[in-house]
Amino acid sequence: MRKVPLAESLRIIAQGSLNWLVKRPIVVSFEVTDACTCYCKHCDHGGPRDTSHNMKPSDYRKYMEVLRPCVVQVSGGEPLMRDDLTEVVRNIKSESGLPFIILVSNWSEMTVERYQELRRAGVDEFCVSLDFPDERHDEFRGLPGLYRHLSEIMPKVSALGYDDVVLNNCITAANVEEINRCADKAAEWGVNINYSAYSPRRTGCKDYFLNTDDQKAILERGLKRLKERMNGTNWITNTVSTLDATQAYFNRGGAPSCKAGLRWLVVTSDGHLQPCSMQFKRYSLHEQGRMVEEFTQNNTCDQCYVSIRSYLDKSFPQLLRENVTEFFSFKKSSAFRSGNSAAPAN
């Protein structure tokens, strides 16, 4: 994956360091709608929802002024269901180029034209869900034809050369044997891939958690192969430490010492602050400090290791070191990649 150019790297590092010191969130996830085009088996959002309470695009500006994150995740539900999503992005992005904006989507409603429009508006990275490297993805997501759509649009977007698309594979008991084949698919399409871990807290269903020794052994072998394939490149965007912590999360059955509400938080579609998308204690915009005092400092939940947490659940020196060396560039940037040399899985 492309590295962030020098000037933007320094702005992100400076803002993130300041937020760490003054206890503001480094990452904010804006859930811009609760509605979705899919009915995913591992998710508590799904299908049409009431959108009359959604914040207007201009509302997001005041949240940015107060919270000042260096990274923003725009998610849902399915954010592409909002016709005004481009305006939402424009109101989140500042003239300085911050924050680094990640659009999390299933891409069921993505077109090449809309991709380019959102890039121009300020999206820096497109995170796209992929559970299986074939039509089983449709069945898991409850949307026939989704995989075919992805297989058609991904190569077209990749050919534009911006190298800003990252597939996200949420590891479950259903797909743990497929993680390297999903990496193969990313290589075939010319995009990147990231891995996260299923949490039973979202739906209450433990069937998709890795519950058996056999499943955990399959994961260990699969992650070992992924780490061999990384080989100093960035097309698999997790760090080795994150992959190791993901294995530990499944082995232990949880991950303690969560810093939700402090290092990251969620803004709901109607404008409330939540510590995370699976903790429903709500606060107003100016109450992040109270959230930290009431929730974060007393939080005993260990039931997730989602992507945001996996990147921020580290010491400050480790966070700086990994982001500077793995993702931020101190050289003049190029918008084009030379191609993916990753070998397919065995």
JONOR-V107837 format. One record per residue. N is the residue number from 1. RES is the residue in one letter. SS is DSSP state (~ for helix, > for strand, _ for the rest). NEAR is the number of other C-alpha atoms within 10 Angstrom. D_LAST is the distance of its C-alpha to the last C-alpha in Angstrom with 1 decimal. Layout:
n: <N:N>
res: <RES:RES>
ss: <SS:SS>
near: <NEAR:NEAR>
d_last: <D_LAST:D_LAST>
//
This chain:
n: <1:2:3:4:5:6:7:8:9:10:11:12:13:14:15:16:17:18:19:20:21:22:23:24:25:26:27:28:29:30:31:32:33:34:35:36:37:38:39:40:41:42:43:44:45:46:47:48:49:50:51:52:53:54:55:56:57:58:59:60:61:62:63:64:65:66:67:68:69:70:71:72:73:74:75:76:77:78:79:80:81:82:83:84:85:86:87:88:89:90:91:92:93:94:95:96:97:98:99:100:101:102:103:104:105:106:107:108:109:110:111:112:113:114:115:116:117:118:119:120:121:122:123:124:125:126:127:128:129:130:131:132:133:134:135:136:137:138:139:140:141:142:143:144:145:146:147:148:149:150:151:152:153:154:155:156:157:158:159:160:161:162:163:164:165:166:167:168:169:170:171:172:173:174:175:176:177:178:179:180:181:182:183:184:185:186:187:188:189:190:191:192:193:194:195:196:197:198:199:200:201:202:203:204:205:206:207:208:209:210:211:212:213:214:215:216:217:218:219:220:221:222:223:224:225:226:227:228:229:230:231:232:233:234:235:236:237:238:239:240:241:242:243:244:245:246:247:248:249:250:251:252:253:254:255:256:257:258:259:260:261:262:263:264:265:266:267:268:269:270:271:272:273:274:275:276:277:278:279:280:281:282:283:284:285:286:287:288:289:290:291:292:293:294:295:296:297:298:299:300:301:302:303:304:305:306:307:308:309:310:311:312:313:314:315:316:317:318:319:320:321:322:323:324:325:326:327:328:329:330:331:332:333:334:335:336:337:338:339:340:341:342:343:344:345:346>
res: <M:R:K:V:P:L:A:E:S:L:R:I:I:A:Q:G:S:L:N:W:L:V:K:R:P:I:V:V:S:F:E:V:T:D:A:C:T:C:Y:C:K:H:C:D:H:G:G:P:R:D:T:S:H:N:M:K:P:S:D:Y:R:K:Y:M:E:V:L:R:P:C:V:V:Q:V:S:G:G:E:P:L:M:R:D:D:L:T:E:V:V:R:N:I:K:S:E:S:G:L:P:F:I:I:L:V:S:N:W:S:E:M:T:V:E:R:Y:Q:E:L:R:R:A:G:V:D:E:F:C:V:S:L:D:F:P:D:E:R:H:D:E:F:R:G:L:P:G:L:Y:R:H:L:S:E:I:M:P:K:V:S:A:L:G:Y:D:D:V:V:L:N:N:C:I:T:A:A:N:V:E:E:I:N:R:C:A:D:K:A:A:E:W:G:V:N:I:N:Y:S:A:Y:S:P:R:R:T:G:C:K:D:Y:F:L:N:T:D:D:Q:K:A:I:L:E:R:G:L:K:R:L:K:E:R:M:N:G:T:N:W:I:T:N:T:V:S:T:L:D:A:T:Q:A:Y:F:N:R:G:G:A:P:S:C:K:A:G:L:R:W:L:V:V:T:S:D:G:H:L:Q:P:C:S:M:Q:F:K:R:Y:S:L:H:E:Q:G:R:M:V:E:E:F:T:Q:N:N:T:C:D:Q:C:Y:V:S:I:R:S:Y:L:D:K:S:F:P:Q:L:L:R:E:N:V:T:E:F:F:S:F:K:K:S:S:A:F:R:S:G:N:S:A:A:P:A:N>
ss: <_:_:_:>:_:~:~:~:~:~:~:~:~:~:~:~:~:~:~:~:~:~:_:_:_:_:>:>:>:>:>:_:_:_:_:_:_:_:_:_:_:_:_:_:_:_:_:_:_:_:_:_:_:_:_:_:_:_:~:~:~:~:~:~:~:~:~:_:_:_:>:>:>:>:>:_:_:_:~:~:~:_:_:_:~:~:~:~:~:~:~:~:_:_:_:_:_:_:_:>:>:>:>:>:>:_:_:_:_:_:_:~:~:~:~:~:~:~:~:~:~:_:>:>:>:>:>:>:>:_:_:_:_:_:_:~:~:~:~:~:~:_:_:_:_:~:~:~:~:~:~:~:~:~:~:~:~:~:_:_:_:_:_:_:>:>:>:>:>:>:>:_:_:_:_:~:~:~:~:~:~:~:~:~:~:~:~:~:~:_:_:>:>:>:>:>:>:_:_:_:_:_:_:_:_:_:_:_:_:_:_:_:~:~:~:~:~:~:~:~:~:~:~:~:~:~:~:~:~:~:_:_:_:_:_:>:_:_:_:~:~:~:~:~:~:~:~:~:~:~:~:~:_:_:_:_:_:_:_:>:_:_:_:>:>:>:>:_:_:_:_:_:>:>:>:>:_:_:>:>:>:>:>:_:_:_:_:~:~:~:~:~:~:~:_:~:~:~:_:_:_:_:_:_:_:_:~:~:~:~:~:~:_:_:_:~:~:~:~:~:~:~:~:~:~:~:_:>:_:_:_:_:_:_:_:_:_:_:_:_:_:_:_:_:_:_>
near: <22:20:21:22:17:15:15:18:18:16:17:22:16:13:17:22:17:16:20:15:9:8:15:24:24:24:27:29:26:23:23:29:27:24:21:21:21:22:18:18:15:22:18:15:21:19:14:16:12:9:14:9:11:17:17:17:17:14:14:21:17:13:20:18:11:12:18:21:25:24:21:26:23:27:23:25:25:27:25:25:20:16:9:12:18:19:18:22:25:19:20:27:21:15:7:9:15:20:27:23:24:22:24:24:23:25:22:19:14:15:15:12:10:13:15:13:13:18:18:13:18:23:25:23:19:24:24:22:20:26:26:23:20:15:14:15:21:20:17:19:22:17:15:15:13:22:22:13:15:19:15:11:15:21:15:15:21:19:13:12:17:18:25:21:23:25:26:24:25:21:22:25:18:15:19:24:17:20:26:19:17:25:27:19:21:26:20:15:20:23:26:25:26:23:25:21:21:24:27:17:17:16:13:11:13:15:12:17:21:26:15:11:10:10:18:19:15:17:24:19:11:19:21:14:15:19:16:10:19:17:11:10:13:17:25:25:19:20:19:16:14:21:21:14:16:26:19:15:19:22:18:10:16:15:20:15:13:22:23:26:29:23:24:22:26:28:24:23:22:16:22:15:27:25:26:21:18:15:15:13:14:17:17:13:15:12:13:22:15:13:22:20:14:13:19:20:15:11:17:13:16:16:18:24:23:15:18:18:20:22:16:19:20:14:9:13:8:13:13:15:12:15:15:17:11:17:17:21:19:15:11:10:13:13:13:15:13:7:13:17:11:17:11:14:15:7>
d_last: <22.9:26.5:28.6:31.9:34.9:37.3:40.2:38.1:36.2:39.6:40.9:38.0:38.3:42.0:42.2:39.5:41.3:44.6:43.2:41.8:45.2:47.3:45.1:44.2:40.8:38.2:36.3:38.0:36.3:38.6:38.0:39.9:39.9:39.2:38.7:35.3:34.0:31.4:31.8:28.6:28.1:27.6:30.5:34.2:35.0:34.9:37.1:40.4:42.5:45.8:45.5:49.2:48.8:46.1:47.2:48.4:46.7:49.6:49.3:46.1:48.0:50.0:47.0:45.6:49.0:49.1:45.5:44.5:40.8:38.8:35.8:36.2:33.8:35.1:33.9:35.3:35.0:34.0:35.8:35.6:38.1:40.7:42.5:43.8:40.5:41.1:44.4:42.8:40.5:43.5:45.4:42.7:42.2:45.0:46.4:44.9:41.4:40.6:39.0:35.4:34.7:31.4:31.6:29.5:29.3:27.5:28.6:30.0:33.1:31.8:32.9:32.5:36.2:36.0:33.1:35.3:38.3:36.6:35.4:39.0:40.3:38.3:34.8:32.6:29.2:28.0:25.8:24.4:23.0:19.7:18.9:16.5:14.7:17.1:20.6:20.2:21.0:24.5:25.2:24.3:26.5:29.2:29.5:28.8:27.7:26.3:22.7:24.1:26.4:23.6:21.7:25.0:26.4:23.4:23.2:27.0:27.3:24.6:26.6:29.6:28.1:29.0:25.6:26.8:24.5:22.2:20.2:20.8:18.5:20.7:18.7:20.3:20.0:19.3:16.2:14.8:11.7:11.2:11.6:8.3:8.7:12.3:11.5:10.0:13.3:15.3:14.2:15.0:18.3:19.1:19.7:18.9:17.6:19.2:18.7:21.7:22.6:24.4:28.0:30.0:33.2:32.9:33.3:34.1:31.3:29.3:27.1:24.4:24.6:22.2:24.8:23.3:21.9:18.9:18.1:18.7:16.4:13.5:14.6:14.9:11.4:10.2:12.9:12.2:8.9:11.0:13.7:11.9:11.1:14.8:16.2:19.7:19.2:20.3:18.1:16.7:20.3:20.4:21.7:20.1:23.3:22.8:19.3:20.9:23.8:21.8:20.4:24.1:25.4:23.6:24.3:28.0:28.3:29.8:30.5:34.2:36.4:35.6:37.6:37.7:41.0:41.3:38.2:37.3:38.9:38.9:41.7:42.1:42.9:46.6:46.7:46.5:44.6:42.2:40.4:37.1:36.2:36.3:39.6:42.5:45.4:46.7:48.7:50.5:49.5:51.7:50.7:47.4:49.4:50.6:47.0:45.9:49.0:48.9:45.1:42.9:45.1:45.2:41.7:40.0:37.2:33.8:32.0:29.7:27.4:27.3:26.3:29.8:30.4:27.1:28.2:31.9:31.7:32.2:35.1:36.8:36.0:32.3:32.2:34.0:31.9:28.6:29.8:31.7:28.9:25.9:27.5:31.1:32.0:35.2:35.0:36.2:33.6:32.1:31.3:28.6:25.1:24.0:20.7:17.2:15.3:12.1:9.0:6.5:3.8:0.0>
//
